[in-house]
Amino acid sequence: MTENEQITGKIVEGIQERKGKGIVVVNLNRLKDTPCNYFVICEGDSSTHVNSIAASIKDWVRDKINVKPFAIDGMENNEWIAMDYGQIIVHVFQRHIRKFYDIEHLWADGDLTEIEDLL
């Protein structure tokens, strides 16, 4: 398992810790000229839920494997929070914002893995 795969796995666990929904991991490794190697995309039900998911990701990844994001943006309104882990970019959306931007469709040439929601 590569370092990026390990980080991605811990990001997914952090999302699941706060019951994030619609988790999709987009592997961009086989494509050229991409901004990163992986996108991790998920959604929350409200601004509070989105904020909670992002906080969980940050704390979970730091506590489990001692990796911190380079930057986090979007905490002001909690509609779309982007977290930069170098070769991994995490997008935590409110559902309507995710549907509008449809990032999965934009990067559909990558390998998409849908993670089943926890109940």
C-alpha positions as CSV (number, residue, x, y, z in Angstrom):
1,M,0.0,0.0,0.0
2,T,1.4,3.4,-1.0
3,E,1.5,6.4,1.3
4,N,-1.3,8.1,-0.7
5,E,-3.5,5.0,-0.5
6,Q,-2.9,4.9,3.3
7,I,-3.8,8.6,3.7
8,T,-6.9,8.1,1.4
9,G,-8.0,5.2,3.6
10,K,-7.7,7.2,6.8
11,I,-9.6,10.1,5.1
12,V,-12.5,7.7,4.3
13,E,-12.5,6.4,7.9
14,G,-12.6,10.0,9.2
15,I,-15.6,10.7,6.9
16,Q,-17.4,7.5,8.1
17,E,-16.7,8.4,11.7
18,R,-19.1,11.3,11.3
19,K,-21.6,9.4,9.0
20,G,-20.6,11.3,5.8
21,K,-22.6,10.1,2.8
22,G,-21.9,9.4,-0.8
23,I,-18.2,8.8,-0.5
24,V,-16.4,8.5,-3.8
25,V,-12.7,8.0,-4.3
26,V,-11.4,9.1,-7.7
27,N,-8.1,7.6,-8.6
28,L,-6.4,9.9,-11.2
29,N,-3.1,8.1,-11.4
30,R,-3.5,6.8,-14.9
31,L,-4.4,10.2,-16.3
32,K,-2.0,12.9,-17.4
33,D,-2.0,16.6,-16.3
34,T,-4.2,16.1,-13.2
35,P,-4.0,18.5,-10.2
36,C,-3.5,15.5,-7.8
37,N,-3.5,11.7,-7.7
38,Y,-6.8,11.3,-5.8
39,F,-10.0,13.1,-5.0
40,V,-12.1,12.0,-2.1
41,I,-15.6,13.4,-2.4
42,C,-18.5,13.1,0.1
43,E,-21.5,15.1,1.4
44,G,-23.2,16.1,4.6
45,D,-26.8,17.0,5.3
46,S,-26.2,20.5,6.7
47,S,-23.5,23.1,7.2
48,T,-23.0,21.7,10.7
49,H,-22.7,18.2,9.4
50,V,-20.2,19.3,6.7
51,N,-18.1,21.1,9.3
52,S,-18.2,18.1,11.5
53,I,-17.0,15.8,8.7
54,A,-14.1,18.0,7.8
55,A,-13.0,18.3,11.5
56,S,-13.2,14.6,11.8
57,I,-11.1,14.0,8.7
58,K,-8.4,16.5,10.0
59,D,-8.3,15.0,13.5
60,W,-8.6,11.3,12.4
61,V,-5.8,11.5,9.8
62,R,-3.6,13.4,12.2
63,D,-4.2,11.1,15.2
64,K,-4.0,7.8,13.2
65,I,-1.0,8.5,10.9
66,N,0.3,11.9,11.9
67,V,-0.5,13.6,8.6
68,K,-1.9,17.1,8.5
69,P,-3.5,18.9,5.6
70,F,-1.5,21.6,3.8
71,A,-4.6,23.8,3.6
72,I,-8.3,23.8,4.3
73,D,-10.7,26.2,2.6
74,G,-14.5,26.7,2.9
75,M,-14.9,26.6,6.7
76,E,-16.5,30.0,6.6
77,N,-19.8,28.9,5.1
78,N,-19.5,25.1,5.2
79,E,-21.2,24.5,1.8
80,W,-18.0,23.1,0.2
81,I,-14.9,22.4,2.2
82,A,-11.7,21.5,0.3
83,M,-8.8,19.9,2.1
84,D,-5.4,19.7,0.5
85,Y,-3.3,16.7,1.4
86,G,-0.8,17.2,-1.4
87,Q,-1.6,14.5,-3.9
88,I,-5.0,14.0,-2.3
89,I,-7.8,16.6,-2.4
90,V,-10.8,16.1,-0.2
91,H,-14.2,17.7,-1.1
92,V,-16.9,17.8,1.6
93,F,-20.1,19.2,0.1
94,Q,-23.6,20.0,1.1
95,R,-25.8,17.8,-1.2
96,H,-27.1,20.7,-3.4
97,I,-23.7,22.1,-4.0
98,R,-22.2,18.7,-4.8
99,K,-25.0,18.1,-7.3
100,F,-24.4,21.5,-9.0
101,Y,-20.6,21.1,-9.5
102,D,-20.8,17.3,-10.2
103,I,-17.0,16.8,-9.8
104,E,-17.4,13.0,-10.3
105,H,-18.7,13.6,-13.8
106,L,-15.8,16.0,-14.6
107,W,-13.3,13.4,-13.6
108,A,-15.1,10.3,-14.8
109,D,-12.1,9.3,-16.9
110,G,-10.4,8.4,-13.6
111,D,-11.1,5.2,-11.6
112,L,-14.2,5.9,-9.4
113,T,-14.7,3.8,-6.3
114,E,-18.0,4.3,-4.4
115,I,-17.9,3.5,-0.7
116,E,-21.1,2.2,0.8
117,D,-22.7,4.5,3.4
118,L,-22.7,3.4,7.0
119,L,-26.1,3.1,8.5
